[in-house]
Amino acid sequence: NSGTWAFDGTTLSGIPAFKVARMGQVRTFQLTKSLGLLTVLENMKLGAPKQTGEHIWAGILPFLWRRQEKEYEAKARELLTRFKLDAKEKDFAASLSGGQRKLLEMARALMSDPNLVMLDEPMAALDALTRAHLQDAVMAIHARLGNTMIMITHDVDEAILLADRVVMFNSLSKRSNLPGLRSGFAAGGLAQIGALGG
């Protein structure tokens, strides 16, 4: 119940989540947070930073934000293709399966080109095919962007497969450090934290 949380030299205590995201740190949730009555593409655009059209006066003058909007749509479509959701871009997010919603959440988190991505059990409750696809997507995006990823998982095999470094905690609050199979995978590092025990 003590300690500090800092990112890039800035203490994050008391800083709202939207400001932390602007600093380059994003997270996904174990229970997905997509907006069901927006399309998949609209959900993606929500993750884009510094949107000119969000300002009250600029918002009523489309010529000020239309070009940026097209750039964000192109980026969103590229990420949707990478996560195999491109055929769903016009569908409402509520129509997606649980696995597809997890893919959408991960893709949306990457819209802001974050320096640090925190993933809360992104593979939980996924079928084997979707799980394998998401694992491949995580590794490909990490290799391309070189950003740091911290993943919480209960699957030790998955942690060892994907991570540069694995930190395991058990129910007795003991910690173990293990090298992942992907040690030296890329600059930035892909770390996973596996929780074991009750």
Contacts in CASP RR format, 6 or more apart in sequence:
PFRMAT RR
TARGET T0000
AUTHOR 0000-0000-0000
METHOD contacts of the structure
MODEL  1
NSGTWAFDGTTLSGIPAFKVARMGQVRTFQLTKSLGLLTVLENMKLGAPK
QTGEHIWAGILPFLWRRQEKEYEAKARELLTRFKLDAKEKDFAASLSGGQ
RKLLEMARALMSDPNLVMLDEPMAALDALTRAHLQDAVMAIHARLGNTMI
MITHDVDEAILLADRVVMFNSLSKRSNLPGLRSGFAAGGLAQIGALGG
4 11 0 8 1.000
4 13 0 8 1.000
5 11 0 8 1.000
5 12 0 8 1.000
5 13 0 8 1.000
6 12 0 8 1.000
7 20 0 8 1.000
7 23 0 8 1.000
7 24 0 8 1.000
7 25 0 8 1.000
7 116 0 8 1.000
8 23 0 8 1.000
8 24 0 8 1.000
8 115 0 8 1.000
10 23 0 8 1.000
12 20 0 8 1.000
21 49 0 8 1.000
21 112 0 8 1.000
21 114 0 8 1.000
22 49 0 8 1.000
24 112 0 8 1.000
24 113 0 8 1.000
24 114 0 8 1.000
24 115 0 8 1.000
24 116 0 8 1.000
25 114 0 8 1.000
25 115 0 8 1.000
25 116 0 8 1.000
25 118 0 8 1.000
26 109 0 8 1.000
26 110 0 8 1.000
26 112 0 8 1.000
26 114 0 8 1.000
26 116 0 8 1.000
26 117 0 8 1.000
26 118 0 8 1.000
27 109 0 8 1.000
27 117 0 8 1.000
27 118 0 8 1.000
27 119 0 8 1.000
27 120 0 8 1.000
28 102 0 8 1.000
28 105 0 8 1.000
28 106 0 8 1.000
28 109 0 8 1.000
28 117 0 8 1.000
28 118 0 8 1.000
28 119 0 8 1.000
28 120 0 8 1.000
28 122 0 8 1.000
29 105 0 8 1.000
29 120 0 8 1.000
30 120 0 8 1.000
30 121 0 8 1.000
30 124 0 8 1.000
32 98 0 8 1.000
32 101 0 8 1.000
32 102 0 8 1.000
32 104 0 8 1.000
32 105 0 8 1.000
33 105 0 8 1.000
34 43 0 8 1.000
34 93 0 8 1.000
34 96 0 8 1.000
34 101 0 8 1.000
34 104 0 8 1.000
34 105 0 8 1.000
34 108 0 8 1.000
35 42 0 8 1.000
35 43 0 8 1.000
35 46 0 8 1.000
35 93 0 8 1.000
36 43 0 8 1.000
36 92 0 8 1.000
36 93 0 8 1.000
36 94 0 8 1.000
37 92 0 8 1.000
37 93 0 8 1.000
37 94 0 8 1.000
38 46 0 8 1.000
38 92 0 8 1.000
38 93 0 8 1.000
39 89 0 8 1.000
39 90 0 8 1.000
39 91 0 8 1.000
39 92 0 8 1.000
39 93 0 8 1.000
40 80 0 8 1.000
40 85 0 8 1.000
40 88 0 8 1.000
40 89 0 8 1.000
40 90 0 8 1.000
40 91 0 8 1.000
40 92 0 8 1.000
40 93 0 8 1.000
40 96 0 8 1.000
40 104 0 8 1.000
41 73 0 8 1.000
41 76 0 8 1.000
41 77 0 8 1.000
41 80 0 8 1.000
41 89 0 8 1.000
41 90 0 8 1.000
43 93 0 8 1.000
43 104 0 8 1.000
43 108 0 8 1.000
44 76 0 8 1.000
44 79 0 8 1.000
44 80 0 8 1.000
44 89 0 8 1.000
44 104 0 8 1.000
44 107 0 8 1.000
44 108 0 8 1.000
44 111 0 8 1.000
45 51 0 8 1.000
45 69 0 8 1.000
45 72 0 8 1.000
45 73 0 8 1.000
45 76 0 8 1.000
45 111 0 8 1.000
46 108 0 8 1.000
46 111 0 8 1.000
47 108 0 8 1.000
47 109 0 8 1.000
47 111 0 8 1.000
47 112 0 8 1.000
48 72 0 8 1.000
48 75 0 8 1.000
48 76 0 8 1.000
48 111 0 8 1.000
48 112 0 8 1.000
49 111 0 8 1.000
49 112 0 8 1.000
49 113 0 8 1.000
51 65 0 8 1.000
51 68 0 8 1.000
51 69 0 8 1.000
51 72 0 8 1.000
52 58 0 8 1.000
52 59 0 8 1.000
52 64 0 8 1.000
52 65 0 8 1.000
52 68 0 8 1.000
53 59 0 8 1.000
53 64 0 8 1.000
53 65 0 8 1.000
53 68 0 8 1.000
53 69 0 8 1.000
58 64 0 8 1.000
58 65 0 8 1.000
59 65 0 8 1.000
72 111 0 8 1.000
75 111 0 8 1.000
76 89 0 8 1.000
76 107 0 8 1.000
76 111 0 8 1.000
77 86 0 8 1.000
77 89 0 8 1.000
79 107 0 8 1.000
79 110 0 8 1.000
79 111 0 8 1.000
80 86 0 8 1.000
80 88 0 8 1.000
80 89 0 8 1.000
80 107 0 8 1.000
82 107 0 8 1.000
82 137 0 8 1.000
82 140 0 8 1.000
82 141 0 8 1.000
83 103 0 8 1.000
83 104 0 8 1.000
83 106 0 8 1.000
83 107 0 8 1.000
83 133 0 8 1.000
83 134 0 8 1.000
83 137 0 8 1.000
84 103 0 8 1.000
84 133 0 8 1.000
85 100 0 8 1.000
85 103 0 8 1.000
85 104 0 8 1.000
85 107 0 8 1.000
88 95 0 8 1.000
88 96 0 8 1.000
88 100 0 8 1.000
93 101 0 8 1.000
93 104 0 8 1.000
96 104 0 8 1.000
98 125 0 8 1.000
98 126 0 8 1.000
99 125 0 8 1.000
99 126 0 8 1.000
99 127 0 8 1.000
99 130 0 8 1.000
100 130 0 8 1.000
102 122 0 8 1.000
102 123 0 8 1.000
102 126 0 8 1.000
102 130 0 8 1.000
102 134 0 8 1.000
103 130 0 8 1.000
103 133 0 8 1.000
103 134 0 8 1.000
103 137 0 8 1.000
105 122 0 8 1.000
106 119 0 8 1.000
106 122 0 8 1.000
106 134 0 8 1.000
106 137 0 8 1.000
106 138 0 8 1.000
109 117 0 8 1.000
110 117 0 8 1.000
110 141 0 8 1.000
110 145 0 8 1.000
113 145 0 8 1.000
114 147 0 8 1.000
115 147 0 8 1.000
115 148 0 8 1.000
116 147 0 8 1.000
116 148 0 8 1.000
116 149 0 8 1.000
116 150 0 8 1.000
117 147 0 8 1.000
117 148 0 8 1.000
117 149 0 8 1.000
117 150 0 8 1.000
118 149 0 8 1.000
118 150 0 8 1.000
118 151 0 8 1.000
118 152 0 8 1.000
119 138 0 8 1.000
119 149 0 8 1.000
119 150 0 8 1.000
119 151 0 8 1.000
119 152 0 8 1.000
120 152 0 8 1.000
121 152 0 8 1.000
121 153 0 8 1.000
121 154 0 8 1.000
122 134 0 8 1.000
122 138 0 8 1.000
122 151 0 8 1.000
123 131 0 8 1.000
123 134 0 8 1.000
123 135 0 8 1.000
123 153 0 8 1.000
123 155 0 8 1.000
123 158 0 8 1.000
124 153 0 8 1.000
124 154 0 8 1.000
126 134 0 8 1.000
135 158 0 8 1.000
135 161 0 8 1.000
135 162 0 8 1.000
138 149 0 8 1.000
138 151 0 8 1.000
138 162 0 8 1.000
138 190 0 8 1.000
139 162 0 8 1.000
139 182 0 8 1.000
139 185 0 8 1.000
139 190 0 8 1.000
142 149 0 8 1.000
142 185 0 8 1.000
142 186 0 8 1.000
142 189 0 8 1.000
142 190 0 8 1.000
143 185 0 8 1.000
143 186 0 8 1.000
146 186 0 8 1.000
146 187 0 8 1.000
146 188 0 8 1.000
146 189 0 8 1.000
147 188 0 8 1.000
148 188 0 8 1.000
148 189 0 8 1.000
148 190 0 8 1.000
148 191 0 8 1.000
149 189 0 8 1.000
149 190 0 8 1.000
149 191 0 8 1.000
150 191 0 8 1.000
150 192 0 8 1.000
150 193 0 8 1.000
151 159 0 8 1.000
151 162 0 8 1.000
151 163 0 8 1.000
151 190 0 8 1.000
151 191 0 8 1.000
151 192 0 8 1.000
151 193 0 8 1.000
152 192 0 8 1.000
152 193 0 8 1.000
152 194 0 8 1.000
152 195 0 8 1.000
153 159 0 8 1.000
153 192 0 8 1.000
153 193 0 8 1.000
153 194 0 8 1.000
153 195 0 8 1.000
154 194 0 8 1.000
154 195 0 8 1.000
154 196 0 8 1.000
155 194 0 8 1.000
156 166 0 8 1.000
156 168 0 8 1.000
156 194 0 8 1.000
156 196 0 8 1.000
158 192 0 8 1.000
159 166 0 8 1.000
159 168 0 8 1.000
159 180 0 8 1.000
159 192 0 8 1.000
159 193 0 8 1.000
159 194 0 8 1.000
160 166 0 8 1.000
160 178 0 8 1.000
160 180 0 8 1.000
160 181 0 8 1.000
161 180 0 8 1.000
161 181 0 8 1.000
161 182 0 8 1.000
162 180 0 8 1.000
162 181 0 8 1.000
162 182 0 8 1.000
162 190 0 8 1.000
162 192 0 8 1.000
163 180 0 8 1.000
163 181 0 8 1.000
163 182 0 8 1.000
163 190 0 8 1.000
163 191 0 8 1.000
163 192 0 8 1.000
164 179 0 8 1.000
164 180 0 8 1.000
164 182 0 8 1.000
164 183 0 8 1.000
164 184 0 8 1.000
164 185 0 8 1.000
164 189 0 8 1.000
164 190 0 8 1.000
164 191 0 8 1.000
165 177 0 8 1.000
165 178 0 8 1.000
165 179 0 8 1.000
165 180 0 8 1.000
165 183 0 8 1.000
165 189 0 8 1.000
165 191 0 8 1.000
166 177 0 8 1.000
166 178 0 8 1.000
166 179 0 8 1.000
166 180 0 8 1.000
166 191 0 8 1.000
166 192 0 8 1.000
166 193 0 8 1.000
166 194 0 8 1.000
167 175 0 8 1.000
167 176 0 8 1.000
167 177 0 8 1.000
167 178 0 8 1.000
167 191 0 8 1.000
167 192 0 8 1.000
167 193 0 8 1.000
167 194 0 8 1.000
168 175 0 8 1.000
168 176 0 8 1.000
168 178 0 8 1.000
168 193 0 8 1.000
168 194 0 8 1.000
168 195 0 8 1.000
168 196 0 8 1.000
169 175 0 8 1.000
169 193 0 8 1.000
169 194 0 8 1.000
169 195 0 8 1.000
169 196 0 8 1.000
170 176 0 8 1.000
170 196 0 8 1.000
170 197 0 8 1.000
171 196 0 8 1.000
171 197 0 8 1.000
171 198 0 8 1.000
182 190 0 8 1.000
END
